């Protein structure tokens, strides 16, 4: 009997540890990603300048490109600049906006992308998607997975803790997203990729169940690994289904309805996940998720991120419109305003104030 397997799109290098940034040149040479050292490095003008001074002496063959922001115009400009040179790879050194610009630019010029994350705000650092602002608001663009992911836990510790907290909310929301995927399978027969679902769920559970906190290297290691695994899960499934359900629909609703007041991505996703778990009748799981989110300093009630109950109810009601065609607990229940208000009141009592 033949043994059937499939190839999983994933980085050839995942280096997560304190001091990883200082070994970047050696890692890329050892893995034959760039033995010549000819790299195009995209970096921000803020915190990126400090990191550039730190590692530039170890990368004498690199050319540094300062990226202004996270727009499609920034990414196209970066690609045009890189195209004029001869490089082995593109390195995105920074947060999500810098890495997404570098992802897009690398795909446009046909070079591999090395993601060097300086914070853990969300699971986009290893995903096959570049999220960039455009004239219509914000767009998602398909790109290849990074060929390497490097995360220096010492650098992560230096970033504001709100970024770590956002990553926690994004990772934990996987649990709700996979539950929505399973619901869509039961109701509509939507195909589930079991491997992608397992990877995303276990990534979320690892963060949810870990007893440590944002100040522990062990916890940061698990969080970083969870975000990387989530990105790979999206590549395996071919879309964002493993990590995006009602939780992300609620997040997108906040962004669209209240663009100038929206909180961090992971804060909104974590809140959305805890509420979505309650909606599907998993009351004990919802309460435990809320307890963990609180322990890490994340919001579980809308007023904790500056929204009224009525604004939250409006966001939940509007949320299904943000992802047409995606079936989650919100589409399944098709709740109206007064129903959402009543369930929200029960949710508040269940998780405790």
Secondary structure by P-SEA (a helix, b strand, c coil): cbbbbbbbbcccccccccccccaaaaaaaaaccccccccbbbbccaaaaaaaaacccccccbbbbbbccccaaaaaaaaaaaaacccccccccccaaaaaaaaaaaaaabbbbbbbccccccccccccbbbbbccccbbbbbbccccbbbbcaaaaaaccaaaaaaaaaaaaaaaaaaaaaaaaaaacccccaaaaaaaaaaaaaaaaacccccccaaaaaaaaaaaaaaaaaaaaaccccccccaaaaaaaaaaaacccccccaaaaaaaaaaaaaaaacaaaaaaaaaaaaaaaccccccccccccaaaaaaaaaaccccccccccccccccccaaaaaaaaaaaaaaacc
